Each structure stands twice: as C-alpha cells, then as structure tokens.
Amino acid sequence: MNLLFTFIISLLLILHGYHKKSLSASGALAAFSVGMGTLQNDWSVFGVVLLVFYFTGSRLTKYKAGKKKQLEEDYHEGGQRTGSQVYCNALVGTILSIIHQYYYGNEGSCLLNDRGSRFIFYMYLGVYATCNGDTWASELGILNKGWPILITTFNKVPPGTNGGVTPLGLLASILGGLIIGISAFISLELTNSCKRYLEIILIASISGFIGSLIDSFLGATVQISKYDKKSNKITYQQNKNSITISGYDLLNNNQVNFVSSLITGILTACICDLIY
C-alpha cells in the first residue's frame, strides 16, 4: 500500500508540474524519481517538506512573472525546471530519505530520539531549508526596488547578478527556511511524540538564511556573471556587448545550488549533533 501511495502521489506531482509548466519533460521524469525516493519513507515529514518546497517554489516562480521576464534573459514561463535543476536541488534530500528509511523506518515513537536518525533528519532539513530559502530569495529578491550589492565587494550590481543580495532577498531566504521548519513542525506534531518542536522552526529559518549566503558567495566567486549593455540584462552569452561583472566560469547555477545545499545540510546536522 505504501508503494502504491508513493507511486500515485509522485505521478500526480509530475502531472501537475508539467501541466503548470513548472517542470519540463526531463524535469518531470526527475521529479518522479525524487518523489518515489522521498515519499517511500515511513516518516511523513520527509514527504511533507518535499511537497512544501515544490509547491511554494513553483508558486513564487509565477509571482510577478511579467516583471521577471523583463529582467531575466533565461526566463521561462512557469519555470520549466529541467532534470538537472531538479536533481541539483533534490538529489541529496532524496538519498537522505532513502538512507533514513533503510536504517530507521518504522522505528521508535520519534525520529529525533536516535542520534543517527536525528543527524540525517537535520541534514535533510538543512538541505531543503537552503533550497527553499534560495528559491524564495531568487524569486522575490529580483523584485527589490534598488539594485542588489555583490556579497564579496558590496558594490551595486544589476538585478540577476550571481552573488547579488538585497534586503528583500535576505528576508525571503529566512521566510523560505521558516516555511520548511513550520511544515516539519506540523508533520512531527501530528504523527510523532517528539519533545522537540519549536527549535526545528528556528533551525530551518537560520539554515535558509545561511544557505542563501553560501549560495550567494559561491555565485559571486565560482560562477561567472556577464552583463549585456544592449539588452540591460544579465546574459549567459558571450558577445561584443557583454562585460564580465564578477566570478569565474567554474560552476553553473545548478551546481552552485547543489554545493550550497550540501554544505549547509552538513553544517546544520553537525551543529545540531553538537548541541543535542
């Protein structure tokens, strides 16, 4: 029954994403495997966090789409996330969910009681708090009235510059982590007899903020940003009108997302392990 339930929810997830143009064809296939790998976990909190990340991110992508289209050269209606984008955001979380299920599925009254289970959960929480915080920061930060500042130099840069941060974007990263924490809190409250709750919301909020900063730092250093003086947009094309604003061409945006979420997830788990 659990496998059937997982299959149905995963199928509905990709059908919704493809219909709403949140996912491309490759993105839908990747999302299906992510759904199957995550939702199979006996602890519902893993699936709840994934679904909250997907639905809130998809919704924000469409928020003020007209203005974003004017500012973003690579704008796609609805987001149309590819398989690479899906895996760079969700692969680590999916693997953690599978590992947790293998070792700790159906064990105990609270997944926070066992040290190993707790470590995996907090890493999972940190990964998705980072992904959601960065998504919220990207989707809302670009709408900030003033130009962002580059996190490494504090110089003003055009909207959409990798590594550019704004007050609205930083606030959004905290809120993105917060909603992940709240969803995890509610899920644990309804399905487990855990004694720790409110701290999960705080941990996720901090992880969303720190993860967004790490992502921005990587974006400003190991990801190149070029500005097209003719279109007045950040560009990914090299032409006579483009100038380099920051960074080196070592990682692309998807790879930066993967590295930042992995680093933050590990930091979150290690710090929580020391505290608890």
C-alpha positions as CSV (number, residue, x, y, z in Angstrom):
1,M,0.0,0.0,0.0
2,N,2.8,2.4,0.8
3,L,4.5,1.8,-2.6
4,L,1.2,2.3,-4.4
5,F,0.5,5.5,-2.4
6,T,4.0,6.7,-3.2
7,F,3.5,6.0,-6.9
8,I,0.2,7.8,-7.1
9,I,1.4,10.9,-5.3
10,S,4.6,11.0,-7.4
11,L,2.6,10.6,-10.6
12,L,0.2,13.4,-9.6
13,L,3.1,15.6,-8.7
14,I,4.7,15.4,-12.2
15,L,1.4,15.7,-14.0
16,H,0.7,18.9,-12.0
17,G,4.2,20.3,-12.7
18,Y,4.2,19.5,-16.4
19,H,0.6,20.9,-16.8
20,K,1.5,24.1,-14.9
21,K,4.8,24.4,-16.8
22,S,6.8,24.2,-13.6
23,L,8.6,21.2,-15.0
24,S,10.0,20.4,-18.4
25,A,9.8,16.8,-19.7
26,S,13.1,15.9,-18.3
27,G,12.2,17.8,-15.1
28,A,9.0,15.8,-14.7
29,L,10.9,12.5,-15.1
30,A,13.5,13.6,-12.5
31,A,10.7,14.8,-10.2
32,F,9.0,11.4,-10.4
33,S,12.2,9.6,-9.2
34,V,12.6,12.2,-6.4
35,G,9.0,11.7,-5.3
36,M,9.4,7.9,-5.3
37,G,12.6,8.0,-3.4
38,T,11.3,10.5,-0.8
39,L,7.7,9.6,-0.3
40,Q,8.5,6.0,0.4
41,N,9.9,7.0,3.8
42,D,7.6,5.9,6.7
43,W,8.1,9.2,8.4
44,S,5.7,11.6,6.6
45,V,7.8,14.7,7.5
46,F,10.2,13.9,4.6
47,G,7.4,13.9,2.0
48,V,5.8,16.9,3.5
49,V,8.9,19.0,3.4
50,L,9.5,18.0,-0.3
51,L,5.9,18.9,-1.3
52,V,6.1,22.3,0.5
53,F,9.4,23.1,-1.2
54,Y,7.9,22.2,-4.6
55,F,4.6,24.0,-4.3
56,T,5.8,27.2,-2.7
57,G,8.7,27.4,-5.1
58,S,6.5,26.8,-8.2
59,R,4.0,29.4,-6.9
60,L,6.7,32.1,-6.4
61,T,8.2,31.5,-9.8
62,K,4.9,32.8,-11.3
63,Y,4.7,35.8,-9.0
64,K,5.0,39.0,-11.0
65,A,6.2,37.0,-14.0
66,G,5.9,39.9,-16.3
67,K,8.5,41.9,-14.5
68,K,10.8,39.0,-14.1
69,K,10.6,38.4,-17.9
70,Q,11.9,41.9,-18.4
71,L,14.8,41.4,-16.1
72,E,15.9,37.8,-16.8
73,E,17.4,36.7,-20.1
74,D,16.8,33.0,-19.4
75,Y,13.2,33.5,-18.2
76,H,10.8,30.5,-18.9
77,E,7.1,30.7,-18.3
78,G,6.2,28.8,-15.1
79,G,9.9,28.0,-14.5
80,Q,10.0,24.8,-16.7
81,R,12.7,23.3,-14.5
82,T,14.9,20.7,-16.2
83,G,16.0,17.3,-14.8
84,S,19.4,18.8,-14.0
85,Q,17.7,21.6,-11.9
86,V,15.5,19.1,-10.1
87,Y,18.4,16.8,-9.2
88,C,20.7,19.6,-8.1
89,N,18.1,20.7,-5.6
90,A,16.6,17.4,-4.5
91,L,19.1,14.6,-5.1
92,V,20.8,14.9,-1.7
93,G,17.5,15.0,0.1
94,T,16.2,12.0,-1.8
95,I,19.3,10.0,-0.9
96,L,19.0,11.0,2.7
97,S,15.3,9.9,2.8
98,I,16.2,6.5,1.3
99,I,19.1,6.0,3.8
100,H,16.9,7.0,6.7
101,Q,14.1,4.6,5.7
102,Y,16.6,1.8,5.3
103,Y,18.1,2.2,8.8
104,Y,15.3,3.8,10.8
105,G,11.9,3.1,9.1
106,N,9.1,2.3,11.5
107,E,11.5,2.6,14.5
108,G,10.5,4.3,17.7
109,S,8.0,6.9,18.5
110,C,10.1,9.9,17.4
111,L,12.8,10.1,14.8
112,L,14.7,12.6,16.9
113,N,15.4,10.0,19.7
114,D,18.2,8.1,17.9
115,R,21.4,10.1,17.2
116,G,21.8,8.7,13.7
117,S,18.2,9.3,12.7
118,R,18.4,12.8,14.2
119,F,21.6,13.6,12.2
120,I,20.0,12.5,8.9
121,F,16.8,14.4,9.6
122,Y,18.6,17.7,10.5
123,M,20.8,17.4,7.4
124,Y,17.7,16.8,5.3
125,L,16.1,19.8,7.0
126,G,19.2,22.0,6.2
127,V,19.3,20.9,2.6
128,Y,15.7,21.8,1.9
129,A,15.7,25.0,4.0
130,T,18.6,26.1,1.8
131,C,16.9,25.1,-1.4
132,N,13.7,26.8,-0.4
133,G,15.4,29.9,1.1
134,D,17.5,30.3,-2.1
135,T,14.4,29.9,-4.3
136,W,12.5,32.4,-2.3
137,A,15.4,34.8,-2.3
138,S,15.9,34.5,-6.1
139,E,12.2,34.8,-7.0
140,L,11.5,37.7,-4.7
141,G,14.9,39.4,-4.4
142,I,15.0,40.3,-8.1
143,L,11.9,42.4,-7.5
144,N,13.7,44.6,-4.9
145,K,13.3,48.3,-5.8
146,G,17.0,49.0,-5.5
147,W,19.9,47.3,-7.2
148,P,21.5,44.4,-5.3
149,I,25.0,44.5,-3.9
150,L,27.6,41.9,-4.6
151,I,28.3,39.9,-1.4
152,T,32.0,39.9,-1.9
153,T,32.6,43.6,-2.7
154,F,29.4,45.3,-1.6
155,N,29.3,47.1,-4.9
156,K,25.9,47.6,-6.6
157,V,25.3,45.2,-9.5
158,P,22.4,44.7,-11.9
159,P,19.4,42.6,-10.8
160,G,20.0,38.9,-11.5
161,T,23.8,39.0,-10.9
162,N,25.0,35.9,-9.3
163,G,26.1,36.7,-5.8
164,G,23.9,39.8,-5.6
165,V,22.0,40.2,-2.4
166,T,19.1,42.6,-1.4
167,P,17.2,43.2,1.8
168,L,14.1,41.7,0.3
169,G,16.1,38.7,-0.9
170,L,17.7,38.1,2.5
171,L,14.3,38.4,4.2
172,A,12.8,36.0,1.7
173,S,15.6,33.4,2.4
174,I,14.7,33.4,6.1
175,L,11.0,33.1,5.3
176,G,11.7,30.2,2.8
177,G,13.5,28.3,5.6
178,L,10.8,29.3,8.1
179,I,8.1,27.6,6.0
180,I,10.1,24.5,5.7
181,G,10.5,24.5,9.5
182,I,6.8,25.1,10.1
183,S,5.9,22.2,7.8
184,A,8.3,19.9,9.5
185,F,7.0,21.0,12.9
186,I,3.3,20.4,12.0
187,S,4.1,17.0,10.5
188,L,6.0,15.8,13.6
189,E,3.3,17.2,15.8
190,L,0.6,15.2,14.1
191,T,2.5,11.9,13.6
192,N,5.1,11.6,16.4
193,S,5.5,12.0,20.1
194,C,8.7,14.1,19.8
195,K,9.6,16.5,22.6
196,R,11.5,19.0,20.4
197,Y,9.4,21.1,18.1
198,L,9.9,24.9,18.1
199,E,13.6,24.6,17.7
200,I,13.1,22.9,14.3
201,I,11.4,26.1,13.0
202,L,14.4,28.2,14.3
203,I,17.0,25.8,12.8
204,A,15.3,25.8,9.4
205,S,15.0,29.6,9.3
206,I,18.7,30.0,10.2
207,S,19.7,27.3,7.6
208,G,17.6,29.1,4.9
209,F,19.5,32.3,5.6
210,I,23.0,30.8,6.0
211,G,22.4,28.6,2.9
212,S,21.4,31.6,0.8
213,L,24.5,33.5,1.9
214,I,26.7,30.5,1.0
215,D,25.0,30.2,-2.4
216,S,25.5,33.9,-3.0
217,F,29.2,33.7,-2.1
218,L,29.7,30.8,-4.4
219,G,27.7,32.6,-7.1
220,A,29.9,35.7,-6.8
221,T,33.2,33.7,-6.9
222,V,33.0,30.5,-8.9
223,Q,30.1,31.4,-11.2
224,I,30.6,34.0,-13.9
225,S,28.1,36.9,-14.4
226,K,28.1,38.8,-17.7
227,Y,26.0,41.9,-18.4
228,D,24.7,42.8,-21.8
229,K,24.8,46.6,-22.2
230,K,22.4,46.5,-25.1
231,S,19.6,44.5,-23.5
232,N,20.4,45.7,-20.0
233,K,20.2,42.1,-18.7
234,I,22.5,39.6,-17.1
235,T,23.4,37.3,-20.0
236,Y,24.9,33.8,-20.4
237,Q,26.1,34.6,-23.9
238,Q,29.5,36.0,-24.9
239,N,29.1,38.8,-27.4
240,K,30.6,42.3,-28.2
241,N,28.0,43.9,-25.9
242,S,28.7,41.7,-22.8
243,I,31.1,42.5,-20.0
244,T,32.1,40.4,-17.0
245,I,30.8,41.7,-13.7
246,S,32.0,39.0,-11.3
247,G,33.2,35.5,-10.8
248,Y,35.0,32.8,-12.7
249,D,33.4,30.3,-15.0
250,L,33.9,27.2,-12.8
251,L,30.3,26.2,-11.8
252,N,26.9,26.8,-13.3
253,N,23.8,27.8,-11.3
254,N,22.6,24.3,-10.8
255,Q,26.0,23.1,-9.5
256,V,26.2,26.1,-7.1
257,N,22.7,25.2,-5.8
258,F,23.9,21.6,-5.2
259,V,27.1,22.5,-3.4
260,S,25.5,25.2,-1.2
261,S,22.6,22.9,-0.1
262,L,25.0,20.1,0.6
263,I,27.4,22.3,2.6
264,T,24.5,23.8,4.6
265,G,22.9,20.4,5.2
266,I,26.2,19.1,6.6
267,L,26.7,22.2,8.8
268,T,23.1,22.0,10.1
269,A,23.5,18.3,11.0
270,C,26.9,18.7,12.6
271,I,25.9,21.8,14.7
272,C,22.7,20.2,15.9
273,D,24.6,17.0,16.7
274,L,27.0,19.0,19.0
275,I,24.1,20.8,20.7
276,Y,21.9,17.7,21.2
